[in-house]
């Protein structure tokens, strides 16, 4: 019947509206790339370290709305203290972090992976 068709259309609309809502508020790979690039510009990696390219570290950063950092913790160490510490220094130097204000809830705690 005509009424059932209208109901079907309405529920289909609600689904697509909901989908677009979640798409808007998910961390964007491009935004994460901008954030990582911002930190990497302040990251000094000592030259001539053997195996530097094979190192990777994951850091969990807690951020205020203004981009200031409230907490940082390594969720996965590279196994090389100098490398881990150099990244943590870079994050501190990079404050305020460029997080999208309208997506603060997604970025207030964000895990970032960095490779040597």
C-alpha distances in whole Angstrom, upper triangle without the diagonal:
4,6,5,6,9,10,11,13,14,16,17,19,20,21,23,25,26,27,29,31,32,33,35,37,38,42,42,45,46,47,48,51,52,53,55,56,57,59,60,62,64,65,68,69,72,73,75,73,73,69,68,65,64,63,60,59,56,57,54,55,54,53,53,51,54,55,57,58,58,58,59,59,59,57,58,62,63,66,69,69,70,67,65,67,67,63,63,66,64,61,63,64,61,60,58,55,53,50,47,47,43,43,45,44,43,47,49,50,49,51,53,54,57,59,63
4,6,5,6,9,10,11,12,14,15,17,19,20,21,23,25,26,27,29,31,32,33,35,37,40,41,43,44,45,47,49,50,51,53,55,56,57,59,61,63,63,67,67,71,72,74,72,72,68,67,64,63,63,59,59,55,56,53,53,52,52,51,49,52,53,56,56,56,57,58,58,59,56,58,61,63,66,68,68,69,66,64,66,66,62,62,64,62,59,61,63,59,58,56,53,51,48,44,44,41,41,44,42,42,45,47,48,48,50,52,53,56,58,62
4,5,5,6,9,10,11,12,14,15,17,19,20,21,23,24,26,27,29,30,32,33,35,39,39,42,44,44,46,48,49,50,52,53,54,56,58,59,61,62,66,66,70,71,73,71,71,67,66,63,62,62,58,57,54,54,51,51,50,49,49,47,50,51,54,54,54,55,55,56,57,54,56,60,61,64,66,67,68,65,62,64,64,60,60,63,61,57,60,61,57,56,54,52,49,46,43,42,39,39,41,40,40,43,45,46,46,48,50,52,55,57,61
4,5,5,6,9,10,11,12,14,15,17,18,20,21,23,24,26,27,29,30,32,33,37,38,40,42,42,44,46,47,48,50,52,53,54,56,58,60,60,64,64,68,69,70,69,68,65,63,61,60,59,56,55,52,52,49,50,48,48,48,46,49,50,52,53,53,53,54,54,54,52,54,57,59,62,64,65,66,63,60,62,62,59,58,61,59,56,58,60,56,55,53,51,48,45,42,42,38,38,40,38,38,42,44,44,44,46,48,50,53,55,59
4,5,5,6,9,10,10,12,14,15,17,18,20,21,23,24,26,27,29,31,32,36,36,38,40,40,42,44,45,46,48,50,51,53,54,56,58,59,62,62,66,67,69,67,67,63,62,59,58,58,54,54,51,51,48,49,48,47,47,45,48,48,51,52,52,53,53,53,54,51,53,56,58,61,63,64,65,61,59,61,61,57,57,60,58,55,57,58,55,54,52,49,46,43,40,40,37,36,39,38,37,41,43,44,43,45,47,48,51,53,57
4,5,5,6,9,10,10,12,14,15,16,18,20,21,22,25,26,27,29,31,34,35,37,39,39,41,43,44,45,47,49,49,51,53,55,56,57,61,61,65,66,68,66,66,63,61,59,58,57,54,53,50,50,47,47,46,45,45,43,46,46,49,50,50,51,51,52,53,50,52,56,57,60,62,63,64,60,58,60,60,56,56,58,56,53,55,56,53,52,50,47,45,41,38,38,34,34,37,36,36,39,41,42,42,44,46,48,51,53,57
4,5,5,6,8,10,11,12,14,15,17,18,20,21,23,24,26,27,29,33,34,36,38,38,40,42,43,44,46,48,48,50,52,54,55,56,59,60,64,65,67,65,65,61,60,57,56,55,52,51,48,48,45,45,44,43,43,41,44,45,48,48,48,49,49,50,50,48,50,53,55,58,60,61,62,59,56,58,58,54,54,57,54,51,54,55,52,50,48,46,43,40,37,37,33,33,36,34,34,37,39,40,40,42,44,46,49,51,55
4,5,5,6,9,10,11,12,14,15,17,19,20,21,23,25,26,28,31,32,34,36,36,38,40,41,42,44,46,47,48,50,52,54,54,58,58,62,63,64,63,62,59,57,55,54,53,50,49,46,46,44,44,43,43,43,41,44,44,47,47,47,48,48,48,49,46,48,52,53,56,58,59,60,57,54,56,56,53,53,55,53,50,52,54,50,49,47,45,42,39,36,36,33,32,35,33,33,36,38,39,39,40,42,44,47,49,53
4,6,5,6,9,10,11,12,14,15,17,18,20,21,23,25,26,30,30,33,34,34,36,38,39,40,42,44,45,47,48,50,52,53,56,57,60,61,63,62,61,58,56,54,53,52,49,48,45,45,43,43,42,41,41,39,42,42,45,46,46,47,47,48,48,46,48,51,52,56,57,58,59,56,54,56,55,51,51,54,52,49,51,52,49,48,46,43,40,37,34,34,31,30,33,32,31,35,37,38,38,39,41,43,46,48,52
4,5,5,6,9,10,10,12,14,15,16,19,20,21,23,25,29,29,32,33,33,35,38,38,39,41,43,44,45,47,49,51,51,55,56,60,61,63,61,61,58,56,53,53,52,48,47,44,44,41,41,40,39,39,37,40,40,43,44,44,45,45,46,47,44,46,50,51,55,57,57,58,55,52,54,54,50,50,52,50,47,49,50,47,46,44,41,39,35,32,32,28,28,31,30,29,33,35,36,36,38,40,42,45,47,51
4,5,5,6,9,10,11,12,14,15,17,19,20,22,23,27,28,30,32,32,34,36,37,38,40,42,43,44,46,48,49,50,53,54,58,59,61,59,59,55,53,51,50,49,46,45,41,41,39,39,38,38,38,36,39,39,42,42,42,43,43,44,44,42,44,47,49,52,54,54,55,52,50,52,52,48,48,51,48,45,48,49,46,45,43,40,38,34,31,31,28,27,30,28,28,31,33,34,34,36,38,40,43,45,49
4,5,5,6,9,10,11,13,14,16,17,19,21,22,25,26,28,30,30,32,34,35,36,38,40,41,42,44,46,48,48,52,52,56,57,58,57,57,53,51,49,48,47,44,43,40,40,38,38,38,37,37,35,38,38,41,42,42,42,43,43,43,41,43,46,47,51,53,53,54,51,49,51,51,47,47,49,47,44,47,48,44,44,42,39,36,33,30,31,27,26,29,28,27,31,33,33,33,35,36,38,41,43,47
4,5,5,6,9,10,11,12,14,15,17,19,20,24,24,27,28,29,30,33,34,34,37,38,39,41,43,44,46,47,50,51,55,56,58,56,56,53,51,49,48,47,44,43,40,40,37,37,36,35,35,33,36,36,39,40,40,41,41,42,43,41,43,46,47,51,52,53,53,50,48,50,50,46,46,48,46,43,45,46,43,42,40,37,34,31,28,28,24,24,27,26,26,29,31,32,32,34,35,38,40,43,46
4,6,5,6,9,10,10,12,14,16,17,19,23,23,26,28,28,29,32,33,33,35,37,38,39,41,43,45,45,49,50,54,55,57,55,55,52,50,48,47,46,42,41,38,38,35,35,34,33,33,31,34,34,37,38,38,39,39,40,41,38,40,44,46,49,50,51,52,49,46,48,48,44,44,46,44,41,43,44,41,40,38,35,33,30,27,26,23,22,25,24,23,27,29,30,30,32,34,36,39,42,45
4,5,5,6,9,10,11,12,14,16,17,21,21,24,26,26,27,30,31,32,33,36,36,38,39,41,43,44,47,48,51,53,54,53,53,49,47,45,44,43,40,39,35,35,33,33,32,32,33,31,34,34,37,37,37,37,37,38,38,36,38,41,43,46,48,48,49,46,44,46,46,42,42,45,42,39,42,43,40,39,37,34,32,29,26,26,23,22,25,23,22,26,28,28,28,30,31,33,37,39,43
4,5,5,6,9,10,11,12,15,16,19,19,22,24,24,26,28,29,30,32,34,34,36,38,39,41,42,46,46,50,51,53,51,51,48,46,43,43,42,39,38,35,35,33,33,32,32,32,30,33,32,36,36,37,37,37,38,38,36,38,41,42,46,47,48,48,45,43,45,45,41,41,43,41,38,41,42,38,37,36,33,30,27,24,25,21,20,24,22,21,25,27,28,28,29,31,32,35,38,41
4,5,5,6,9,10,11,13,15,18,19,22,23,23,25,27,28,29,31,33,33,35,37,38,40,41,45,46,49,51,53,51,52,48,46,44,43,42,39,38,34,34,32,31,30,29,29,27,30,30,33,34,35,35,36,37,37,36,37,41,42,46,47,47,48,45,43,44,44,40,40,42,40,37,39,40,37,36,34,31,28,25,22,22,18,18,21,20,20,23,25,27,26,28,30,32,35,38,41
4,5,5,6,9,10,11,13,17,18,21,22,22,23,26,27,27,29,32,32,33,35,37,39,40,43,44,48,49,51,49,50,46,44,42,41,40,37,35,32,31,29,29,28,27,28,26,29,29,32,32,32,33,33,34,35,33,35,38,40,43,45,45,46,42,40,42,42,38,38,40,38,35,37,38,35,34,32,29,27,24,21,21,18,17,20,18,17,21,23,24,24,26,28,30,33,36,39
4,5,5,6,9,10,11,15,15,18,20,20,21,24,25,25,27,29,30,32,33,35,37,38,41,42,45,46,48,47,47,44,41,39,38,38,34,33,30,30,28,28,27,27,28,26,29,28,31,31,32,32,32,33,33,31,33,36,37,41,42,43,44,40,38,40,40,36,36,39,36,33,36,37,34,33,31,28,26,23,20,21,18,16,20,18,17,20,23,23,23,24,26,28,31,33,37
4,5,5,6,9,10,14,14,17,18,18,20,22,23,24,26,28,28,30,32,34,35,36,40,41,44,45,48,46,47,43,41,39,38,38,34,33,30,30,28,27,27,26,26,24,27,26,30,30,31,32,32,33,33,32,33,36,38,41,42,43,43,40,38,40,39,35,35,38,35,32,35,36,32,31,30,27,24,21,18,19,15,15,18,17,16,19,22,23,22,24,25,28,30,33,36
4,5,5,7,9,13,14,17,18,17,19,22,23,23,25,27,28,29,31,33,34,35,39,40,44,45,47,46,46,43,41,39,38,37,34,32,29,28,26,25,24,23,23,21,24,24,27,28,28,29,30,31,32,30,32,35,37,40,41,41,42,39,37,38,38,34,34,36,34,31,33,34,30,29,27,25,22,19,16,16,13,12,15,14,14,17,19,20,20,23,24,27,30,32,36
4,5,5,6,10,12,15,17,16,17,20,21,21,23,25,26,27,29,31,33,33,37,37,41,43,45,43,43,40,38,36,35,34,30,29,26,25,23,23,22,22,22,21,24,23,26,26,27,27,27,28,29,27,29,32,33,37,38,38,39,36,34,36,35,32,31,34,32,29,31,32,29,28,26,24,21,18,16,17,13,11,14,13,11,15,17,18,18,20,21,24,27,30,33
4,6,6,9,9,12,14,14,15,18,19,19,21,23,24,26,27,29,31,32,35,36,40,41,43,41,42,39,36,34,34,33,29,28,25,25,23,23,23,22,23,21,24,23,26,26,27,28,27,28,29,27,28,32,33,36,37,38,38,35,33,35,34,31,31,33,31,28,30,31,28,27,26,23,20,17,15,16,13,12,15,14,12,15,18,19,18,19,20,23,25,28,31
4,6,9,9,12,13,12,14,17,17,18,20,22,23,24,26,28,29,30,34,35,39,40,43,41,42,39,37,34,35,33,30,28,25,25,23,22,21,20,21,18,21,20,24,24,26,26,26,28,29,27,29,32,33,37,38,38,38,35,33,34,34,30,30,32,29,26,29,30,26,25,23,20,18,15,12,13,10,9,12,12,11,13,16,18,17,19,20,23,25,28,32
4,7,8,12,13,12,13,16,17,17,19,21,21,23,25,27,28,29,33,34,37,39,41,40,41,38,35,33,33,31,28,26,23,22,20,19,18,17,18,16,19,18,21,21,22,23,23,25,26,24,26,29,31,34,35,35,36,33,30,32,31,28,27,29,27,24,26,27,24,23,21,18,16,13,10,11,9,6,10,9,7,10,13,14,14,17,18,21,24,27,30
4,6,9,11,10,11,14,15,15,17,19,20,21,23,25,26,27,30,31,35,36,39,37,37,34,32,30,30,28,25,23,20,19,17,17,17,17,18,17,20,18,21,21,22,22,22,23,23,21,23,26,28,31,32,33,33,30,28,29,29,25,25,28,25,23,25,26,23,23,21,18,16,13,11,13,11,8,11,10,7,10,13,13,12,14,15,18,21,24,27
4,6,9,7,7,11,12,11,13,16,16,17,19,21,23,23,27,27,31,33,35,33,34,31,28,27,26,25,21,20,17,16,15,14,15,14,16,16,18,16,19,18,20,20,19,20,20,19,21,23,25,28,29,29,30,26,24,26,25,22,22,24,22,19,22,23,20,19,18,15,13,10,10,12,11,8,10,10,6,8,11,11,9,11,12,14,17,20,24
4,5,5,6,9,10,11,12,14,15,17,18,20,22,23,26,27,31,32,34,33,33,31,28,26,26,25,21,21,18,18,17,17,17,17,19,17,19,17,20,20,22,22,21,22,22,21,22,25,25,29,30,30,30,27,25,27,26,22,23,25,22,20,23,23,20,20,19,15,13,11,10,13,12,10,12,13,10,10,14,14,12,13,13,15,17,20,23
4,5,5,6,9,10,10,12,14,15,16,18,20,20,24,24,28,29,31,30,30,27,25,22,23,22,19,18,16,17,17,17,18,18,20,20,21,18,21,21,23,22,21,22,21,20,21,23,23,27,27,28,28,24,23,25,24,20,22,23,21,19,22,22,19,20,19,16,14,13,12,16,16,13,15,16,12,12,16,15,12,13,11,13,14,16,20
4,5,5,6,9,10,10,12,14,15,16,19,20,23,24,28,28,31,30,31,28,25,23,24,23,20,20,18,18,18,18,19,18,20,19,20,17,21,21,23,23,22,23,23,22,23,25,25,28,29,29,28,25,24,26,24,21,22,23,20,18,22,21,18,19,18,15,12,12,11,15,15,14,16,17,14,13,17,17,14,15,13,14,15,17,20
4,5,5,6,9,10,11,13,14,16,18,19,22,23,27,28,31,30,31,29,26,24,25,23,20,19,17,17,16,15,16,15,17,16,16,14,17,17,20,20,19,21,21,21,22,24,24,28,28,28,27,24,23,24,23,19,20,21,18,16,19,19,15,16,15,11,9,8,8,12,12,10,12,14,11,10,14,14,12,13,12,14,15,18,21
4,5,5,6,8,10,11,12,14,16,16,20,21,25,26,28,27,28,26,23,21,21,20,17,16,14,13,13,12,14,14,16,16,17,14,16,16,19,18,17,18,18,17,18,20,21,24,24,25,24,21,20,21,20,16,17,19,16,14,17,18,14,15,15,11,10,9,10,14,15,12,13,14,11,9,13,12,9,10,8,10,12,15,18
4,5,5,6,8,10,10,12,15,15,18,19,23,24,26,25,26,24,21,19,20,19,16,16,14,15,15,15,17,17,19,19,19,16,18,18,21,20,19,20,19,19,19,21,20,24,24,24,24,20,19,21,19,16,17,19,15,14,18,17,14,16,16,12,11,11,13,16,17,15,16,18,15,13,16,16,13,12,10,11,11,13,16
4,6,5,6,9,10,11,13,14,18,19,23,24,27,26,28,26,23,21,23,21,18,18,17,16,17,15,17,16,18,17,16,14,16,17,20,20,19,20,20,21,22,23,22,26,26,26,24,21,21,21,19,16,17,18,15,13,16,16,12,14,13,10,8,9,11,14,16,14,15,18,15,13,16,16,13,14,12,13,13,15,18
4,6,5,6,9,10,12,13,16,18,22,23,26,25,27,25,22,21,22,20,17,16,14,13,13,11,13,12,15,14,14,11,13,13,16,16,15,17,17,18,19,20,20,24,23,23,22,19,18,18,17,13,14,15,12,10,13,13,9,11,10,7,6,7,10,13,15,13,13,16,13,10,13,13,10,11,9,11,11,15,17
4,5,5,6,9,10,10,14,15,19,20,23,22,23,21,18,17,18,16,13,13,12,11,12,12,14,14,17,18,17,14,15,14,18,17,15,16,15,16,16,17,17,21,20,20,19,16,15,16,14,11,12,14,10,9,13,13,10,12,13,9,10,11,14,17,19,17,16,18,16,13,15,14,11,11,7,9,8,11,13
4,5,5,6,9,10,13,14,18,19,22,22,23,22,18,17,19,17,15,15,15,15,16,15,18,17,19,19,18,15,17,17,20,20,18,19,18,20,20,20,19,23,22,22,20,17,17,18,15,12,14,15,11,11,14,13,10,13,13,11,10,12,15,18,20,19,19,21,19,16,18,18,15,14,11,12,10,12,13
4,6,5,7,9,13,15,19,20,23,23,25,24,20,20,22,20,17,17,16,15,16,14,16,15,17,17,15,12,14,14,18,18,16,18,19,20,21,21,21,24,23,22,20,18,17,17,15,12,13,13,9,9,11,10,7,9,10,8,8,11,13,16,19,18,17,20,18,15,17,17,15,15,12,14,12,15,16
4,5,5,6,10,12,16,18,21,20,23,21,18,18,19,17,15,13,13,12,13,12,14,14,16,17,16,12,13,12,16,15,13,15,15,17,18,17,17,20,19,18,17,14,13,13,11,8,10,10,6,6,9,8,5,9,10,8,10,12,15,18,21,19,18,20,18,15,16,16,13,13,10,11,10,12,13
4,5,5,8,10,13,15,18,17,20,19,15,14,17,15,13,13,14,13,15,15,18,17,20,21,20,16,17,16,19,18,16,17,16,18,18,17,16,19,18,18,16,13,13,13,10,8,11,11,7,8,11,10,9,12,14,12,13,15,18,21,24,22,21,23,21,18,19,19,16,15,12,11,9,10,10
4,6,8,11,14,15,19,19,22,21,17,17,20,18,17,16,17,17,19,17,20,19,21,22,20,16,17,17,21,20,18,20,20,22,21,21,20,23,21,20,18,15,16,15,12,11,13,12,8,10,12,10,8,12,13,12,13,16,19,22,24,23,23,25,23,20,21,21,19,18,15,15,12,14,13
4,6,10,13,15,18,18,21,21,17,18,20,18,17,16,17,15,17,16,18,18,20,21,19,16,15,15,18,18,16,18,18,21,20,19,19,21,19,18,15,14,14,13,10,9,10,8,5,8,9,6,6,10,12,12,14,17,20,22,25,24,23,25,23,20,21,20,18,18,15,15,13,14,14
4,6,10,12,15,15,18,17,13,14,17,14,14,13,14,14,16,16,19,19,21,23,21,18,17,16,19,18,15,17,16,19,18,16,15,18,15,15,12,10,11,10,7,6,9,7,5,8,10,9,9,13,15,14,16,18,22,24,27,25,24,26,24,21,22,21,18,17,14,13,10,11,10
4,6,9,12,12,16,16,12,14,16,14,15,15,17,16,19,19,22,22,25,26,25,21,20,19,22,21,18,19,18,21,19,17,16,18,15,14,11,9,11,10,7,8,11,9,7,11,12,11,12,16,18,17,19,22,26,28,31,29,28,30,28,24,25,24,22,20,17,16,13,13,11
4,6,9,9,12,12,9,11,13,11,12,13,16,16,20,20,23,24,27,29,27,24,23,21,24,22,19,19,17,20,18,15,13,15,12,12,9,7,10,10,7,8,12,11,10,13,15,14,15,19,21,20,22,24,28,30,33,31,30,31,29,26,27,25,22,20,17,15,12,11,8
4,7,7,10,12,9,12,14,13,15,16,19,19,23,23,26,27,30,32,31,27,26,24,27,25,22,22,20,22,20,17,15,16,12,12,9,9,12,12,9,11,14,13,13,16,18,17,18,22,24,23,25,28,31,34,37,35,33,35,33,29,30,28,26,24,21,19,15,14,10
4,6,9,11,9,11,14,14,16,18,21,22,25,26,29,30,33,35,33,30,29,28,30,28,25,25,22,25,22,20,17,18,14,15,12,11,15,15,12,14,18,17,16,19,21,20,21,24,27,26,27,30,33,36,38,37,36,37,35,32,33,31,28,26,23,20,17,14,11
4,6,9,8,11,13,14,17,19,22,24,27,28,32,33,36,38,37,33,32,31,33,31,27,26,24,26,23,20,17,17,14,16,13,13,16,17,15,17,20,19,19,22,24,23,24,28,30,29,31,33,36,39,41,39,38,40,37,34,35,33,30,28,25,22,18,16,12
4,6,6,9,11,11,14,16,19,21,25,26,30,31,34,37,35,32,31,29,31,28,25,24,21,23,20,17,13,14,11,13,10,10,14,15,13,15,18,18,18,21,23,22,24,27,29,28,30,32,35,38,40,38,37,38,35,32,33,31,28,25,22,20,16,14,10
4,6,8,9,10,14,16,20,22,26,28,31,33,37,39,38,34,33,31,33,30,27,25,22,23,20,17,13,13,11,14,13,12,15,17,16,17,20,21,21,23,26,25,26,30,32,30,32,34,37,40,42,39,38,39,36,34,35,32,29,26,23,20,17,14,11
4,5,5,7,11,14,17,20,24,26,29,31,35,37,36,33,32,30,32,29,25,23,20,21,17,15,11,12,11,14,13,11,14,17,16,16,19,21,20,22,25,25,26,29,31,29,30,32,35,38,40,37,36,37,34,31,33,30,27,24,21,17,15,11,8
4,5,5,9,11,15,17,21,23,26,28,32,34,33,29,29,26,28,26,22,21,18,19,16,13,10,11,10,12,11,8,12,14,12,13,16,17,16,19,21,21,22,25,27,25,27,28,31,34,36,34,33,34,31,28,30,27,24,21,18,15,12,8,5
4,6,8,12,15,18,21,23,27,28,32,33,33,29,29,27,29,27,23,22,19,19,16,15,11,13,12,15,14,11,14,16,15,14,18,19,18,20,23,22,22,26,28,25,26,27,30,33,35,32,32,33,30,27,29,27,23,20,17,14,11,7,5
4,7,10,14,17,20,23,26,28,32,34,34,30,30,27,29,26,23,21,17,17,14,13,9,11,11,14,14,11,13,16,16,15,18,20,19,20,24,24,24,27,29,26,27,28,31,34,36,33,32,33,29,27,29,26,23,19,17,13,11,7,6
4,7,10,13,17,19,23,25,29,31,31,27,27,24,26,23,19,17,14,14,11,9,6,8,8,11,11,8,10,13,12,12,15,17,16,17,20,21,21,24,26,24,25,26,29,32,33,30,30,30,27,25,26,23,20,17,14,11,8,6,5
4,7,10,14,16,20,22,26,28,28,24,24,21,23,20,16,14,11,11,8,8,5,9,10,12,12,9,9,12,12,10,13,16,15,15,18,20,19,22,23,21,22,23,26,28,30,27,26,26,23,21,22,20,17,13,10,7,6,4,6
4,7,10,13,16,19,22,25,25,21,21,18,19,16,13,11,7,8,6,5,5,9,9,10,11,8,7,10,11,8,10,13,13,13,16,17,17,19,21,19,20,21,24,26,28,25,24,24,21,19,19,16,14,10,8,6,5,7,8
4,7,10,13,16,20,22,23,19,19,16,17,14,10,9,6,6,5,7,8,11,13,13,14,11,9,12,13,10,10,14,13,12,15,17,16,18,20,17,19,18,21,23,25,22,20,20,17,15,16,13,10,7,6,4,6,9,12
4,6,10,12,16,19,19,16,15,12,13,10,7,6,4,5,7,8,10,13,14,13,15,12,9,11,12,9,8,12,12,10,12,15,14,15,17,14,16,16,19,21,23,20,18,18,16,13,13,10,8,6,5,7,8,11,14
4,7,10,14,16,17,14,14,11,11,8,6,5,6,6,9,11,14,16,17,17,18,16,12,14,15,12,10,14,14,11,13,16,15,15,16,13,16,14,17,19,20,17,15,15,13,11,10,7,6,4,6,9,11,15,17
4,6,10,13,14,11,10,7,8,6,5,7,9,10,13,14,17,19,19,18,19,17,14,14,15,12,10,13,12,9,10,13,12,11,12,10,13,12,15,16,18,15,13,13,12,9,8,6,5,6,8,11,13,16,19
4,7,10,12,9,9,6,5,5,6,9,12,13,16,17,20,22,23,21,22,20,17,17,18,15,13,15,15,11,12,15,13,12,12,11,13,11,14,14,16,14,11,11,11,8,5,4,7,9,11,15,17,20,23
4,7,8,6,6,4,6,7,9,12,15,16,19,20,23,25,25,23,24,22,19,19,19,16,14,15,15,11,11,14,12,10,9,8,10,9,11,11,14,12,9,10,10,7,5,6,8,11,13,16,18,22,24
4,5,5,5,6,7,10,12,15,18,20,23,24,26,29,29,27,27,26,23,22,22,19,17,18,17,14,13,15,14,10,9,9,11,9,12,10,13,12,8,10,12,9,6,9,12,15,16,20,22,25,27
4,5,7,9,10,13,16,19,21,22,25,27,29,32,32,30,30,28,25,25,25,22,20,21,19,16,16,17,15,12,10,10,10,8,9,7,10,10,6,9,11,9,7,11,13,17,18,22,23,27,29
4,6,9,11,14,16,19,22,24,26,27,29,32,31,29,29,27,25,24,23,21,19,19,18,15,14,15,13,9,7,8,9,8,10,8,12,12,9,13,14,11,10,13,15,18,19,22,23,27,28
4,6,9,12,13,17,19,20,23,24,26,28,28,26,25,24,21,20,20,17,15,16,14,11,11,12,9,6,4,4,6,6,9,9,12,12,9,12,13,10,9,11,12,15,15,18,19,23,25
4,7,9,11,15,18,20,22,23,25,27,26,24,24,22,20,19,18,16,14,14,13,10,9,11,9,6,5,7,9,10,13,12,16,15,12,14,15,12,10,12,13,15,16,19,20,23,25
4,6,7,11,14,16,19,19,22,24,23,21,21,20,17,16,16,14,11,12,12,8,7,10,9,7,8,8,11,11,14,14,17,16,13,14,15,11,9,10,11,13,14,17,18,21,23
4,7,11,14,16,19,20,22,24,24,22,22,21,18,17,18,16,13,14,15,11,10,13,13,11,11,11,15,14,17,16,19,17,14,14,15,12,9,10,12,14,15,19,20,23,25
4,7,10,12,15,16,19,21,21,18,19,19,15,14,16,14,11,13,14,11,10,14,14,12,13,13,16,15,18,19,21,19,16,16,16,13,10,9,11,12,13,16,17,21,23
4,7,9,12,13,15,17,17,15,16,15,12,11,13,11,8,10,12,9,9,13,13,12,14,13,16,16,19,20,22,20,17,17,16,13,12,9,10,10,11,13,14,17,19
4,6,9,10,13,14,15,13,15,14,10,11,13,11,9,12,13,11,12,16,16,16,17,16,19,18,22,23,25,22,19,19,18,15,14,11,11,9,11,12,14,16,18
4,5,6,9,11,12,11,13,12,8,10,12,10,9,12,13,12,14,17,17,18,19,17,20,20,23,25,26,23,21,21,19,17,16,13,12,9,10,10,11,14,15
4,7,10,12,14,14,16,14,11,13,15,13,12,16,16,15,17,20,19,20,22,19,21,20,23,25,26,23,21,20,18,16,16,12,11,8,9,10,12,14,16
4,7,9,11,12,14,12,9,12,14,12,13,16,17,16,18,21,20,22,23,21,23,22,25,27,29,25,24,23,21,19,19,16,14,10,10,9,10,12,14
4,5,7,8,11,9,6,10,12,11,11,14,15,15,17,20,20,22,24,22,24,24,27,29,31,28,26,26,23,21,21,18,16,13,12,10,11,11,12
4,5,8,9,7,6,10,11,11,12,15,15,16,18,20,21,23,25,23,25,25,28,31,33,30,28,28,26,23,24,21,18,15,13,10,10,9,9
4,6,9,8,8,11,13,13,14,17,18,19,20,22,23,25,28,26,28,29,32,34,36,33,31,31,29,26,26,23,21,18,17,14,13,13,12
4,6,5,6,9,10,11,13,14,16,17,19,20,22,24,26,25,28,28,32,34,36,33,32,32,30,27,27,24,22,19,17,15,13,12,11
4,5,5,6,8,10,10,12,14,15,16,18,20,22,25,23,26,27,31,33,35,33,31,31,29,26,26,23,22,19,17,16,14,14,13
4,6,5,6,9,10,10,12,14,15,16,18,21,23,23,25,27,31,33,35,33,31,32,30,27,26,24,22,20,18,16,14,14,12
4,5,5,6,9,10,11,13,15,15,17,19,22,21,23,24,28,30,33,30,29,29,27,24,24,22,20,17,15,13,10,10,8
4,6,5,6,9,10,11,13,14,16,18,20,19,22,22,26,28,30,28,26,26,24,21,21,19,17,14,13,11,10,11,10
4,5,5,6,9,10,11,12,14,16,19,18,21,23,26,28,31,28,26,27,25,22,22,20,18,16,15,14,12,14,13
4,6,5,6,9,10,11,12,15,18,17,20,22,25,27,30,28,26,27,26,22,22,20,19,17,15,14,11,12,11
4,5,5,6,9,10,10,13,16,14,17,18,22,24,27,24,23,24,22,19,19,17,15,13,11,10,8,10,10
4,5,5,6,9,10,11,14,13,16,18,21,23,26,24,21,22,21,18,17,15,14,13,11,12,11,13,14
4,5,5,6,9,11,13,13,17,19,22,24,27,25,23,24,23,20,19,18,17,16,14,15,13,15,15
4,5,5,6,9,12,11,14,16,20,22,25,23,21,23,22,18,18,17,16,15,13,13,11,13,13
4,5,5,7,9,8,12,13,17,19,22,20,18,19,18,15,14,14,12,12,11,12,11,14,15
4,5,6,9,9,13,15,18,19,23,21,19,21,20,16,15,15,15,15,14,16,15,18,18
4,6,8,9,13,15,19,20,24,23,20,23,22,18,18,18,17,18,16,17,16,18,18
4,6,6,9,12,15,17,20,19,17,20,19,15,16,16,15,16,14,16,15,17,18
3,5,8,11,14,15,18,18,15,18,18,14,14,15,14,16,15,18,17,20,21
4,6,9,12,12,16,16,13,16,16,13,13,14,14,17,16,19,19,22,23
4,6,9,11,14,13,12,14,14,10,11,12,11,13,13,16,16,19,21
4,7,9,12,11,11,14,13,10,12,13,12,15,14,17,17,20,22
4,6,9,8,7,10,9,7,9,11,10,13,13,16,18,21,23
4,6,5,6,10,9,8,10,13,12,15,16,19,20,24,26
4,5,5,9,10,9,10,13,14,18,18,22,23,27,29
4,6,8,9,10,11,15,15,19,20,23,25,28,31
4,6,6,7,9,11,12,15,17,20,22,26,29
4,5,5,6,9,10,14,16,19,22,25,28
4,6,6,8,10,14,16,20,22,26,29
4,6,7,7,11,13,16,19,23,26
4,5,5,9,11,14,17,21,24
4,6,10,12,16,19,22,25
4,7,10,13,16,20,23
4,6,10,13,17,20
4,7,10,14,17
4,7,10,13
4,7,10
4,7
4
